[in-house]
Amino acid sequence: PARFDVRQAATIAIGRLAYTVPKVVAPFFPQFAAPWIFYLGAYPEDEEKRVAFEGMCLLVALQPAAVLPHFVIFGAALDSWVNPRDDLRAKLAQLLKTYQSTLGAHWNKYWDQLPH
């Protein structure tokens, strides 16, 4: 039998909540952003991960500052995808473009921390 992993279950549950009711979850996002994004990146690539990433995109749009202290973890999570659907790939690229635009001259400081 497959081993139950509470971290994986919690990661997906938070992702579903973020996808369904992002404005309810967003105020709490800074409190759990780093570990959640870390485990989200480590989760196997499947439909559950896609939905959770969609939820993450919604939270990041509502609370972009929550990710900045954990930008390396965020970048690693984005990099964890081998075969994202085209619509998700576009959303992730848009998040990076938004950060680039918002951070302006400081963008390179963050971008240089990401895996390439």
Disulfide bonds with the S-S distance in Angstrom:
none
